[in-house]
């Protein structure tokens, strides 16, 4: 019996999805961090979801562009200083 590669990939995907569903208690083990300055008191986020977003290295996107560039070595140090200054106001 011949089984196509696409069919095999779909079966493997569904099997891995089922494994994840039955292992849902692993998701609850993610540590939560309370956001002290949140608009709603007691707001929490998973620790792995707290990235700051300064992943860019291209100054051409400018201040507030995406992905934001915060790296001094890439020439974006002024963006970082401006963001900190605005946050402190």
PyMOL Python script that loads the backbone (N, CA, C, O; Angstrom):
from pymol import cmd

cmd.read_pdbstr("""\
ATOM      1  N   UNK A   1       0.837  -1.182   0.000  1.00  0.00           N
ATOM      2  CA  UNK A   1       0.000   0.000   0.000  1.00  0.00           C
ATOM      3  C   UNK A   1       0.881   1.245   0.000  1.00  0.00           C
ATOM      4  O   UNK A   1       1.801   1.365   0.809  1.00  0.00           O
ATOM      5  N   UNK A   2       0.594   2.163  -0.908  1.00  0.00           N
ATOM      6  CA  UNK A   2       1.369   3.390  -1.048  1.00  0.00           C
ATOM      7  C   UNK A   2       0.699   4.507  -0.244  1.00  0.00           C
ATOM      8  O   UNK A   2      -0.507   4.724  -0.363  1.00  0.00           O
ATOM      9  N   UNK A   3       1.483   5.213   0.574  1.00  0.00           N
ATOM     10  CA  UNK A   3       0.980   6.341   1.357  1.00  0.00           C
ATOM     11  C   UNK A   3       1.759   7.576   0.920  1.00  0.00           C
ATOM     12  O   UNK A   3       2.990   7.574   0.907  1.00  0.00           O
ATOM     13  N   UNK A   4       1.038   8.616   0.566  1.00  0.00           N
ATOM     14  CA  UNK A   4       1.720   9.825   0.102  1.00  0.00           C
ATOM     15  C   UNK A   4       2.433  10.530   1.255  1.00  0.00           C
ATOM     16  O   UNK A   4       2.066  10.371   2.420  1.00  0.00           O
ATOM     17  N   UNK A   5       3.442  11.299   0.914  1.00  0.00           N
ATOM     18  CA  UNK A   5       4.207  12.048   1.911  1.00  0.00           C
ATOM     19  C   UNK A   5       3.318  13.078   2.603  1.00  0.00           C
ATOM     20  O   UNK A   5       3.441  13.278   3.812  1.00  0.00           O
ATOM     21  N   UNK A   6       2.431  13.731   1.868  1.00  0.00           N
ATOM     22  CA  UNK A   6       1.532  14.728   2.457  1.00  0.00           C
ATOM     23  C   UNK A   6       0.629  14.099   3.505  1.00  0.00           C
ATOM     24  O   UNK A   6       0.398  14.680   4.566  1.00  0.00           O
ATOM     25  N   UNK A   7       0.121  12.912   3.207  1.00  0.00           N
ATOM     26  CA  UNK A   7      -0.736  12.207   4.166  1.00  0.00           C
ATOM     27  C   UNK A   7       0.054  11.878   5.431  1.00  0.00           C
ATOM     28  O   UNK A   7      -0.448  12.046   6.542  1.00  0.00           O
ATOM     29  N   UNK A   8       1.286  11.411   5.259  1.00  0.00           N
ATOM     30  CA  UNK A   8       2.136  11.069   6.402  1.00  0.00           C
ATOM     31  C   UNK A   8       2.410  12.297   7.256  1.00  0.00           C
ATOM     32  O   UNK A   8       2.367  12.221   8.484  1.00  0.00           O
ATOM     33  N   UNK A   9       2.690  13.421   6.621  1.00  0.00           N
ATOM     34  CA  UNK A   9       2.957  14.666   7.363  1.00  0.00           C
ATOM     35  C   UNK A   9       1.719  15.086   8.147  1.00  0.00           C
ATOM     36  O   UNK A   9       1.832  15.510   9.297  1.00  0.00           O
ATOM     37  N   UNK A  10       0.546  14.976   7.541  1.00  0.00           N
ATOM     38  CA  UNK A  10      -0.691  15.337   8.243  1.00  0.00           C
ATOM     39  C   UNK A  10      -0.922  14.428   9.454  1.00  0.00           C
ATOM     40  O   UNK A  10      -1.327  14.908  10.513  1.00  0.00           O
ATOM     41  N   UNK A  11      -0.675  13.152   9.313  1.00  0.00           N
ATOM     42  CA  UNK A  11      -0.861  12.216  10.427  1.00  0.00           C
ATOM     43  C   UNK A  11       0.117  12.546  11.555  1.00  0.00           C
ATOM     44  O   UNK A  11      -0.267  12.546  12.724  1.00  0.00           O
ATOM     45  N   UNK A  12       1.353  12.822  11.220  1.00  0.00           N
ATOM     46  CA  UNK A  12       2.348  13.170  12.248  1.00  0.00           C
ATOM     47  C   UNK A  12       1.948  14.454  12.950  1.00  0.00           C
ATOM     48  O   UNK A  12       2.078  14.558  14.170  1.00  0.00           O
ATOM     49  N   UNK A  13       1.462  15.436  12.196  1.00  0.00           N
ATOM     50  CA  UNK A  13       1.028  16.697  12.789  1.00  0.00           C
ATOM     51  C   UNK A  13      -0.141  16.474  13.755  1.00  0.00           C
ATOM     52  O   UNK A  13      -0.129  16.993  14.871  1.00  0.00           O
ATOM     53  N   UNK A  14      -1.132  15.717  13.338  1.00  0.00           N
ATOM     54  CA  UNK A  14      -2.284  15.451  14.195  1.00  0.00           C
ATOM     55  C   UNK A  14      -1.876  14.674  15.443  1.00  0.00           C
ATOM     56  O   UNK A  14      -2.383  14.932  16.535  1.00  0.00           O
ATOM     57  N   UNK A  15      -0.970  13.731  15.280  1.00  0.00           N
ATOM     58  CA  UNK A  15      -0.501  12.955  16.426  1.00  0.00           C
ATOM     59  C   UNK A  15       0.209  13.862  17.431  1.00  0.00           C
ATOM     60  O   UNK A  15      -0.026  13.756  18.635  1.00  0.00           O
ATOM     61  N   UNK A  16       1.078  14.756  16.944  1.00  0.00           N
ATOM     62  CA  UNK A  16       1.786  15.663  17.855  1.00  0.00           C
ATOM     63  C   UNK A  16       0.815  16.637  18.533  1.00  0.00           C
ATOM     64  O   UNK A  16       1.016  17.017  19.687  1.00  0.00           O
ATOM     65  N   UNK A  17      -0.231  17.036  17.817  1.00  0.00           N
ATOM     66  CA  UNK A  17      -1.247  17.908  18.403  1.00  0.00           C
ATOM     67  C   UNK A  17      -1.994  17.194  19.536  1.00  0.00           C
ATOM     68  O   UNK A  17      -2.254  17.783  20.585  1.00  0.00           O
ATOM     69  N   UNK A  18      -2.330  15.933  19.314  1.00  0.00           N
ATOM     70  CA  UNK A  18      -2.985  15.143  20.363  1.00  0.00           C
ATOM     71  C   UNK A  18      -2.093  14.983  21.582  1.00  0.00           C
ATOM     72  O   UNK A  18      -2.569  15.070  22.714  1.00  0.00           O
ATOM     73  N   UNK A  19      -0.824  14.753  21.366  1.00  0.00           N
ATOM     74  CA  UNK A  19       0.123  14.620  22.483  1.00  0.00           C
ATOM     75  C   UNK A  19       0.139  15.903  23.300  1.00  0.00           C
ATOM     76  O   UNK A  19       0.134  15.854  24.530  1.00  0.00           O
ATOM     77  N   UNK A  20       0.157  17.055  22.629  1.00  0.00           N
ATOM     78  CA  UNK A  20       0.169  18.332  23.337  1.00  0.00           C
ATOM     79  C   UNK A  20      -1.117  18.547  24.121  1.00  0.00           C
ATOM     80  O   UNK A  20      -1.083  19.092  25.224  1.00  0.00           O
ATOM     81  N   UNK A  21      -2.249  18.127  23.568  1.00  0.00           N
ATOM     82  CA  UNK A  21      -3.530  18.288  24.269  1.00  0.00           C
ATOM     83  C   UNK A  21      -3.573  17.461  25.537  1.00  0.00           C
ATOM     84  O   UNK A  21      -4.085  17.914  26.561  1.00  0.00           O
ATOM     85  N   UNK A  22      -3.044  16.266  25.479  1.00  0.00           N
ATOM     86  CA  UNK A  22      -3.050  15.411  26.659  1.00  0.00           C
ATOM     87  C   UNK A  22      -2.001  15.824  27.672  1.00  0.00           C
ATOM     88  O   UNK A  22      -2.052  15.404  28.828  1.00  0.00           O
ATOM     89  N   UNK A  23      -1.049  16.644  27.250  1.00  0.00           N
ATOM     90  CA  UNK A  23      -0.010  17.119  28.140  1.00  0.00           C
ATOM     91  C   UNK A  23      -0.249  18.588  28.494  1.00  0.00           C
ATOM     92  O   UNK A  23       0.708  19.341  28.674  1.00  0.00           O
ATOM     93  N   UNK A  24      -1.497  18.999  28.594  1.00  0.00           N
ATOM     94  CA  UNK A  24      -1.859  20.396  28.846  1.00  0.00           C
ATOM     95  C   UNK A  24      -1.426  20.884  30.216  1.00  0.00           C
ATOM     96  O   UNK A  24      -1.274  22.090  30.414  1.00  0.00           O
ATOM     97  N   UNK A  25      -1.222  19.981  31.169  1.00  0.00           N
ATOM     98  CA  UNK A  25      -0.806  20.412  32.500  1.00  0.00           C
ATOM     99  C   UNK A  25       0.592  21.020  32.480  1.00  0.00           C
ATOM    100  O   UNK A  25       0.949  21.748  33.406  1.00  0.00           O
ATOM    101  N   UNK A  26       1.391  20.746  31.454  1.00  0.00           N
ATOM    102  CA  UNK A  26       2.712  21.345  31.334  1.00  0.00           C
ATOM    103  C   UNK A  26       2.604  22.851  31.079  1.00  0.00           C
ATOM    104  O   UNK A  26       3.493  23.605  31.474  1.00  0.00           O
ATOM    105  N   UNK A  27       1.549  23.290  30.436  1.00  0.00           N
ATOM    106  CA  UNK A  27       1.348  24.712  30.163  1.00  0.00           C
ATOM    107  C   UNK A  27       1.121  25.470  31.462  1.00  0.00           C
ATOM    108  O   UNK A  27       1.585  26.601  31.605  1.00  0.00           O
ATOM    109  N   UNK A  28       0.423  24.874  32.400  1.00  0.00           N
ATOM    110  CA  UNK A  28       0.121  25.525  33.669  1.00  0.00           C
ATOM    111  C   UNK A  28       1.367  25.726  34.523  1.00  0.00           C
ATOM    112  O   UNK A  28       1.338  26.501  35.479  1.00  0.00           O
ATOM    113  N   UNK A  29       2.453  25.046  34.198  1.00  0.00           N
ATOM    114  CA  UNK A  29       3.671  25.147  34.989  1.00  0.00           C
ATOM    115  C   UNK A  29       4.505  26.380  34.634  1.00  0.00           C
ATOM    116  O   UNK A  29       5.544  26.605  35.254  1.00  0.00           O
ATOM    117  N   UNK A  30       4.087  27.176  33.666  1.00  0.00           N
ATOM    118  CA  UNK A  30       4.845  28.366  33.273  1.00  0.00           C
ATOM    119  C   UNK A  30       4.742  29.394  34.396  1.00  0.00           C
ATOM    120  O   UNK A  30       3.636  29.720  34.828  1.00  0.00           O
ATOM    121  N   UNK A  31       5.888  29.918  34.883  1.00  0.00           N
ATOM    122  CA  UNK A  31       5.832  30.909  35.972  1.00  0.00           C
ATOM    123  C   UNK A  31       5.202  32.211  35.488  1.00  0.00           C
ATOM    124  O   UNK A  31       5.444  32.653  34.365  1.00  0.00           O
ATOM    125  N   UNK A  32       4.400  32.809  36.343  1.00  0.00           N
ATOM    126  CA  UNK A  32       3.722  34.065  36.026  1.00  0.00           C
ATOM    127  C   UNK A  32       4.404  35.212  36.768  1.00  0.00           C
ATOM    128  O   UNK A  32       4.902  35.041  37.881  1.00  0.00           O
ATOM    129  N   UNK A  33       4.417  36.372  36.138  1.00  0.00           N
ATOM    130  CA  UNK A  33       5.012  37.571  36.726  1.00  0.00           C
ATOM    131  C   UNK A  33       3.932  38.638  36.828  1.00  0.00           C
ATOM    132  O   UNK A  33       3.256  38.942  35.845  1.00  0.00           O
ATOM    133  N   UNK A  34       3.772  39.208  38.025  1.00  0.00           N
ATOM    134  CA  UNK A  34       2.789  40.274  38.192  1.00  0.00           C
ATOM    135  C   UNK A  34       3.338  41.564  37.608  1.00  0.00           C
ATOM    136  O   UNK A  34       4.473  41.944  37.898  1.00  0.00           O
ATOM    137  N   UNK A  35       2.545  42.240  36.789  1.00  0.00           N
ATOM    138  CA  UNK A  35       2.948  43.505  36.194  1.00  0.00           C
ATOM    139  C   UNK A  35       2.581  44.627  37.162  1.00  0.00           C
ATOM    140  O   UNK A  35       1.414  44.999  37.283  1.00  0.00           O
ATOM    141  N   UNK A  36       3.576  45.153  37.839  1.00  0.00           N
ATOM    142  CA  UNK A  36       3.357  46.118  38.920  1.00  0.00           C
ATOM    143  C   UNK A  36       2.748  47.433  38.433  1.00  0.00           C
ATOM    144  O   UNK A  36       2.045  48.098  39.194  1.00  0.00           O
ATOM    145  N   UNK A  37       3.001  47.819  37.191  1.00  0.00           N
ATOM    146  CA  UNK A  37       2.480  49.097  36.695  1.00  0.00           C
ATOM    147  C   UNK A  37       1.309  48.906  35.731  1.00  0.00           C
ATOM    148  O   UNK A  37       1.014  49.788  34.924  1.00  0.00           O
ATOM    149  N   UNK A  38       0.649  47.761  35.815  1.00  0.00           N
ATOM    150  CA  UNK A  38      -0.467  47.475  34.906  1.00  0.00           C
ATOM    151  C   UNK A  38      -1.680  48.346  35.231  1.00  0.00           C
ATOM    152  O   UNK A  38      -1.860  48.776  36.370  1.00  0.00           O
ATOM    153  N   UNK A  39      -2.497  48.596  34.228  1.00  0.00           N
ATOM    154  CA  UNK A  39      -3.709  49.391  34.418  1.00  0.00           C
ATOM    155  C   UNK A  39      -4.702  48.656  35.310  1.00  0.00           C
ATOM    156  O   UNK A  39      -5.443  49.287  36.063  1.00  0.00           O
ATOM    157  N   UNK A  40      -4.722  47.339  35.232  1.00  0.00           N
ATOM    158  CA  UNK A  40      -5.611  46.524  36.066  1.00  0.00           C
ATOM    159  C   UNK A  40      -4.758  45.832  37.123  1.00  0.00           C
ATOM    160  O   UNK A  40      -3.900  45.010  36.800  1.00  0.00           O
ATOM    161  N   UNK A  41      -4.998  46.169  38.383  1.00  0.00           N
ATOM    162  CA  UNK A  41      -4.207  45.618  39.475  1.00  0.00           C
ATOM    163  C   UNK A  41      -4.275  44.092  39.474  1.00  0.00           C
ATOM    164  O   UNK A  41      -5.341  43.506  39.291  1.00  0.00           O
ATOM    165  N   UNK A  42      -3.126  43.465  39.679  1.00  0.00           N
ATOM    166  CA  UNK A  42      -3.048  42.011  39.741  1.00  0.00           C
ATOM    167  C   UNK A  42      -2.855  41.333  38.385  1.00  0.00           C
ATOM    168  O   UNK A  42      -2.858  40.104  38.306  1.00  0.00           O
ATOM    169  N   UNK A  43      -2.685  42.124  37.310  1.00  0.00           N
ATOM    170  CA  UNK A  43      -2.474  41.544  35.977  1.00  0.00           C
ATOM    171  C   UNK A  43      -1.172  40.756  35.971  1.00  0.00           C
ATOM    172  O   UNK A  43      -0.142  41.232  36.448  1.00  0.00           O
ATOM    173  N   UNK A  44      -1.232  39.548  35.427  1.00  0.00           N
ATOM    174  CA  UNK A  44      -0.037  38.696  35.342  1.00  0.00           C
ATOM    175  C   UNK A  44       0.164  38.229  33.915  1.00  0.00           C
ATOM    176  O   UNK A  44      -0.787  38.091  33.145  1.00  0.00           O
ATOM    177  N   UNK A  45       1.437  37.987  33.574  1.00  0.00           N
ATOM    178  CA  UNK A  45       1.797  37.458  32.263  1.00  0.00           C
ATOM    179  C   UNK A  45       2.770  36.313  32.457  1.00  0.00           C
ATOM    180  O   UNK A  45       3.505  36.278  33.444  1.00  0.00           O
ATOM    181  N   UNK A  46       2.780  35.370  31.514  1.00  0.00           N
ATOM    182  CA  UNK A  46       3.788  34.319  31.601  1.00  0.00           C
ATOM    183  C   UNK A  46       5.175  34.924  31.453  1.00  0.00           C
ATOM    184  O   UNK A  46       5.372  35.841  30.655  1.00  0.00           O
ATOM    185  N   UNK A  47       6.131  34.419  32.213  1.00  0.00           N
ATOM    186  CA  UNK A  47       7.485  34.977  32.188  1.00  0.00           C
ATOM    187  C   UNK A  47       8.084  34.941  30.787  1.00  0.00           C
ATOM    188  O   UNK A  47       8.877  35.818  30.443  1.00  0.00           O
ATOM    189  N   UNK A  48       7.729  33.963  29.978  1.00  0.00           N
ATOM    190  CA  UNK A  48       8.319  33.880  28.641  1.00  0.00           C
ATOM    191  C   UNK A  48       7.683  34.861  27.668  1.00  0.00           C
ATOM    192  O   UNK A  48       8.168  34.983  26.543  1.00  0.00           O
ATOM    193  N   UNK A  49       6.624  35.563  28.045  1.00  0.00           N
ATOM    194  CA  UNK A  49       5.959  36.498  27.152  1.00  0.00           C
ATOM    195  C   UNK A  49       6.317  37.939  27.405  1.00  0.00           C
ATOM    196  O   UNK A  49       5.607  38.835  26.947  1.00  0.00           O
ATOM    197  N   UNK A  50       7.399  38.195  28.124  1.00  0.00           N
ATOM    198  CA  UNK A  50       7.734  39.557  28.517  1.00  0.00           C
ATOM    199  C   UNK A  50       8.860  40.165  27.679  1.00  0.00           C
ATOM    200  O   UNK A  50       9.600  41.016  28.173  1.00  0.00           O
ATOM    201  N   UNK A  51       8.998  39.753  26.451  1.00  0.00           N
ATOM    202  CA  UNK A  51      10.034  40.323  25.592  1.00  0.00           C
ATOM    203  C   UNK A  51       9.788  41.814  25.370  1.00  0.00           C
ATOM    204  O   UNK A  51       8.641  42.260  25.342  1.00  0.00           O
ATOM    205  N   UNK A  52      10.833  42.559  25.216  1.00  0.00           N
ATOM    206  CA  UNK A  52      10.712  44.002  25.085  1.00  0.00           C
ATOM    207  C   UNK A  52      10.603  44.464  23.639  1.00  0.00           C
ATOM    208  O   UNK A  52      10.192  45.599  23.399  1.00  0.00           O
ATOM    209  N   UNK A  53      10.952  43.640  22.681  1.00  0.00           N
ATOM    210  CA  UNK A  53      10.739  43.985  21.287  1.00  0.00           C
ATOM    211  C   UNK A  53      11.852  44.757  20.609  1.00  0.00           C
ATOM    212  O   UNK A  53      11.684  45.159  19.458  1.00  0.00           O
ATOM    213  N   UNK A  54      12.968  44.982  21.255  1.00  0.00           N
ATOM    214  CA  UNK A  54      14.072  45.699  20.623  1.00  0.00           C
ATOM    215  C   UNK A  54      14.991  44.754  19.872  1.00  0.00           C
ATOM    216  O   UNK A  54      16.171  44.636  20.202  1.00  0.00           O
ATOM    217  N   UNK A  55      14.453  44.078  18.860  1.00  0.00           N
ATOM    218  CA  UNK A  55      15.207  43.025  18.181  1.00  0.00           C
ATOM    219  C   UNK A  55      15.816  43.478  16.868  1.00  0.00           C
ATOM    220  O   UNK A  55      16.593  42.739  16.265  1.00  0.00           O
ATOM    221  N   UNK A  56      15.488  44.653  16.422  1.00  0.00           N
ATOM    222  CA  UNK A  56      15.968  45.110  15.129  1.00  0.00           C
ATOM    223  C   UNK A  56      17.390  45.642  15.189  1.00  0.00           C
ATOM    224  O   UNK A  56      17.885  46.007  16.256  1.00  0.00           O
ATOM    225  N   UNK A  57      18.035  45.681  14.045  1.00  0.00           N
ATOM    226  CA  UNK A  57      19.381  46.243  13.950  1.00  0.00           C
ATOM    227  C   UNK A  57      19.473  47.230  12.794  1.00  0.00           C
ATOM    228  O   UNK A  57      20.569  47.588  12.362  1.00  0.00           O
ATOM    229  N   UNK A  58      18.324  47.668  12.295  1.00  0.00           N
ATOM    230  CA  UNK A  58      18.305  48.556  11.146  1.00  0.00           C
ATOM    231  C   UNK A  58      17.772  49.926  11.563  1.00  0.00           C
ATOM    232  O   UNK A  58      16.591  50.079  11.875  1.00  0.00           O
ATOM    233  N   UNK A  59      18.649  50.902  11.563  1.00  0.00           N
ATOM    234  CA  UNK A  59      18.280  52.257  11.997  1.00  0.00           C
ATOM    235  C   UNK A  59      17.284  52.924  11.044  1.00  0.00           C
ATOM    236  O   UNK A  59      16.599  53.867  11.438  1.00  0.00           O
ATOM    237  N   UNK A  60      17.194  52.449   9.798  1.00  0.00           N
ATOM    238  CA  UNK A  60      16.300  53.057   8.802  1.00  0.00           C
ATOM    239  C   UNK A  60      14.830  53.035   9.209  1.00  0.00           C
ATOM    240  O   UNK A  60      14.059  53.882   8.757  1.00  0.00           O
ATOM    241  N   UNK A  61      14.417  52.074  10.063  1.00  0.00           N
ATOM    242  CA  UNK A  61      13.013  51.997  10.474  1.00  0.00           C
ATOM    243  C   UNK A  61      12.630  53.142  11.396  1.00  0.00           C
ATOM    244  O   UNK A  61      11.446  53.423  11.581  1.00  0.00           O
ATOM    245  N   UNK A  62      13.622  53.804  11.975  1.00  0.00           N
ATOM    246  CA  UNK A  62      13.367  54.982  12.785  1.00  0.00           C
ATOM    247  C   UNK A  62      12.797  54.680  14.159  1.00  0.00           C
ATOM    248  O   UNK A  62      12.545  53.529  14.515  1.00  0.00           O
ATOM    249  N   UNK A  63      12.605  55.732  14.908  1.00  0.00           N
ATOM    250  CA  UNK A  63      12.068  55.611  16.261  1.00  0.00           C
ATOM    251  C   UNK A  63      10.614  55.139  16.190  1.00  0.00           C
ATOM    252  O   UNK A  63       9.794  55.736  15.492  1.00  0.00           O
ATOM    253  N   UNK A  64      10.306  54.075  16.912  1.00  0.00           N
ATOM    254  CA  UNK A  64       8.951  53.526  16.927  1.00  0.00           C
ATOM    255  C   UNK A  64       8.662  52.603  15.768  1.00  0.00           C
ATOM    256  O   UNK A  64       7.565  52.052  15.688  1.00  0.00           O
ATOM    257  N   UNK A  65       9.622  52.412  14.853  1.00  0.00           N
ATOM    258  CA  UNK A  65       9.428  51.479  13.737  1.00  0.00           C
ATOM    259  C   UNK A  65       9.464  50.043  14.226  1.00  0.00           C
ATOM    260  O   UNK A  65       9.764  49.782  15.391  1.00  0.00           O
ATOM    261  N   UNK A  66       9.159  49.117  13.336  1.00  0.00           N
ATOM    262  CA  UNK A  66       9.179  47.714  13.723  1.00  0.00           C
ATOM    263  C   UNK A  66      10.042  46.927  12.765  1.00  0.00           C
ATOM    264  O   UNK A  66       9.922  47.113  11.554  1.00  0.00           O
ATOM    265  N   UNK A  67      10.907  46.056  13.250  1.00  0.00           N
ATOM    266  CA  UNK A  67      11.238  45.849  14.662  1.00  0.00           C
ATOM    267  C   UNK A  67      12.091  47.004  15.178  1.00  0.00           C
ATOM    268  O   UNK A  67      12.921  47.557  14.456  1.00  0.00           O
ATOM    269  N   UNK A  68      11.872  47.348  16.424  1.00  0.00           N
ATOM    270  CA  UNK A  68      12.582  48.471  17.009  1.00  0.00           C
ATOM    271  C   UNK A  68      14.064  48.158  17.164  1.00  0.00           C
ATOM    272  O   UNK A  68      14.444  47.038  17.503  1.00  0.00           O
ATOM    273  N   UNK A  69      14.877  49.146  16.916  1.00  0.00           N
ATOM    274  CA  UNK A  69      16.325  49.014  17.064  1.00  0.00           C
ATOM    275  C   UNK A  69      16.746  49.767  18.313  1.00  0.00           C
ATOM    276  O   UNK A  69      16.541  50.977  18.412  1.00  0.00           O
ATOM    277  N   UNK A  70      17.333  49.056  19.266  1.00  0.00           N
ATOM    278  CA  UNK A  70      17.804  49.681  20.495  1.00  0.00           C
ATOM    279  C   UNK A  70      19.314  49.546  20.651  1.00  0.00           C
ATOM    280  O   UNK A  70      19.866  50.001  21.652  1.00  0.00           O
ATOM    281  N   UNK A  71      19.987  48.940  19.695  1.00  0.00           N
ATOM    282  CA  UNK A  71      21.398  48.607  19.842  1.00  0.00           C
ATOM    283  C   UNK A  71      22.299  49.806  19.576  1.00  0.00           C
ATOM    284  O   UNK A  71      22.229  50.429  18.517  1.00  0.00           O
ATOM    285  N   UNK A  72      23.129  50.115  20.535  1.00  0.00           N
ATOM    286  CA  UNK A  72      24.071  51.223  20.391  1.00  0.00           C
ATOM    287  C   UNK A  72      25.038  50.959  19.243  1.00  0.00           C
ATOM    288  O   UNK A  72      25.367  51.874  18.487  1.00  0.00           O
ATOM    289  N   UNK A  73      25.497  49.714  19.105  1.00  0.00           N
ATOM    290  CA  UNK A  73      26.463  49.379  18.055  1.00  0.00           C
ATOM    291  C   UNK A  73      25.861  49.525  16.660  1.00  0.00           C
ATOM    292  O   UNK A  73      26.597  49.689  15.687  1.00  0.00           O
ATOM    293  N   UNK A  74      24.533  49.468  16.549  1.00  0.00           N
ATOM    294  CA  UNK A  74      23.866  49.649  15.253  1.00  0.00           C
ATOM    295  C   UNK A  74      23.503  51.108  15.019  1.00  0.00           C
ATOM    296  O   UNK A  74      22.899  51.443  14.000  1.00  0.00           O
ATOM    297  N   UNK A  75      23.869  51.977  15.955  1.00  0.00           N
ATOM    298  CA  UNK A  75      23.593  53.404  15.803  1.00  0.00           C
ATOM    299  C   UNK A  75      22.218  53.820  16.296  1.00  0.00           C
ATOM    300  O   UNK A  75      21.731  54.892  15.937  1.00  0.00           O
ATOM    301  N   UNK A  76      21.583  52.984  17.116  1.00  0.00           N
ATOM    302  CA  UNK A  76      20.222  53.264  17.582  1.00  0.00           C
ATOM    303  C   UNK A  76      20.169  53.714  19.038  1.00  0.00           C
ATOM    304  O   UNK A  76      19.093  53.742  19.636  1.00  0.00           O
ATOM    305  N   UNK A  77      21.307  54.065  19.610  1.00  0.00           N
ATOM    306  CA  UNK A  77      21.349  54.477  21.010  1.00  0.00           C
ATOM    307  C   UNK A  77      20.461  55.683  21.302  1.00  0.00           C
ATOM    308  O   UNK A  77      19.891  55.782  22.389  1.00  0.00           O
ATOM    309  N   UNK A  78      20.338  56.593  20.351  1.00  0.00           N
ATOM    310  CA  UNK A  78      19.486  57.772  20.556  1.00  0.00           C
ATOM    311  C   UNK A  78      18.018  57.376  20.691  1.00  0.00           C
ATOM    312  O   UNK A  78      17.265  58.011  21.429  1.00  0.00           O
ATOM    313  N   UNK A  79      17.609  56.311  19.966  1.00  0.00           N
ATOM    314  CA  UNK A  79      16.235  55.828  20.093  1.00  0.00           C
ATOM    315  C   UNK A  79      15.982  55.330  21.515  1.00  0.00           C
ATOM    316  O   UNK A  79      14.928  55.586  22.098  1.00  0.00           O
ATOM    317  N   UNK A  80      16.963  54.619  22.061  1.00  0.00           N
ATOM    318  CA  UNK A  80      16.839  54.081  23.416  1.00  0.00           C
ATOM    319  C   UNK A  80      16.744  55.207  24.433  1.00  0.00           C
ATOM    320  O   UNK A  80      15.895  55.182  25.324  1.00  0.00           O
ATOM    321  N   UNK A  81      17.609  56.182  24.295  1.00  0.00           N
ATOM    322  CA  UNK A  81      17.591  57.325  25.223  1.00  0.00           C
ATOM    323  C   UNK A  81      16.255  58.059  25.146  1.00  0.00           C
ATOM    324  O   UNK A  81      15.700  58.455  26.171  1.00  0.00           O
ATOM    325  N   UNK A  82      15.745  58.238  23.943  1.00  0.00           N
ATOM    326  CA  UNK A  82      14.461  58.930  23.760  1.00  0.00           C
ATOM    327  C   UNK A  82      13.305  58.135  24.394  1.00  0.00           C
ATOM    328  O   UNK A  82      12.434  58.710  25.046  1.00  0.00           O
ATOM    329  N   UNK A  83      13.309  56.819  24.198  1.00  0.00           N
ATOM    330  CA  UNK A  83      12.248  55.989  24.762  1.00  0.00           C
ATOM    331  C   UNK A  83      12.267  56.036  26.281  1.00  0.00           C
ATOM    332  O   UNK A  83      11.216  56.134  26.914  1.00  0.00           O
ATOM    333  N   UNK A  84      13.450  55.968  26.866  1.00  0.00           N
ATOM    334  CA  UNK A  84      13.566  56.023  28.330  1.00  0.00           C
ATOM    335  C   UNK A  84      13.099  57.388  28.833  1.00  0.00           C
ATOM    336  O   UNK A  84      12.370  57.475  29.821  1.00  0.00           O
ATOM    337  N   UNK A  85      13.525  58.455  28.147  1.00  0.00           N
ATOM    338  CA  UNK A  85      13.108  59.796  28.538  1.00  0.00           C
ATOM    339  C   UNK A  85      11.607  59.977  28.488  1.00  0.00           C
ATOM    340  O   UNK A  85      11.021  60.570  29.393  1.00  0.00           O
ATOM    341  N   UNK A  86      10.979  59.472  27.440  1.00  0.00           N
ATOM    342  CA  UNK A  86       9.526  59.585  27.315  1.00  0.00           C
ATOM    343  C   UNK A  86       8.805  58.755  28.374  1.00  0.00           C
ATOM    344  O   UNK A  86       7.762  59.164  28.885  1.00  0.00           O
ATOM    345  N   UNK A  87       9.359  57.594  28.701  1.00  0.00           N
ATOM    346  CA  UNK A  87       8.726  56.740  29.710  1.00  0.00           C
ATOM    347  C   UNK A  87       8.812  57.384  31.081  1.00  0.00           C
ATOM    348  O   UNK A  87       7.888  57.250  31.884  1.00  0.00           O
ATOM    349  N   UNK A  88       9.918  58.089  31.367  1.00  0.00           N
ATOM    350  CA  UNK A  88      10.111  58.719  32.685  1.00  0.00           C
ATOM    351  C   UNK A  88       9.257  59.965  32.860  1.00  0.00           C
ATOM    352  O   UNK A  88       9.059  60.401  33.994  1.00  0.00           O
ATOM    353  N   UNK A  89       8.747  60.554  31.792  1.00  0.00           N
ATOM    354  CA  UNK A  89       7.937  61.784  31.915  1.00  0.00           C
ATOM    355  C   UNK A  89       6.625  61.529  32.589  1.00  0.00           C
ATOM    356  O   UNK A  89       5.832  62.454  32.768  1.00  0.00           O
TER     357      UNK A  89
END
""", "prot")
cmd.dss("prot")
cmd.show_as("cartoon", "prot")
cmd.util.cbc("prot")
cmd.orient("prot")
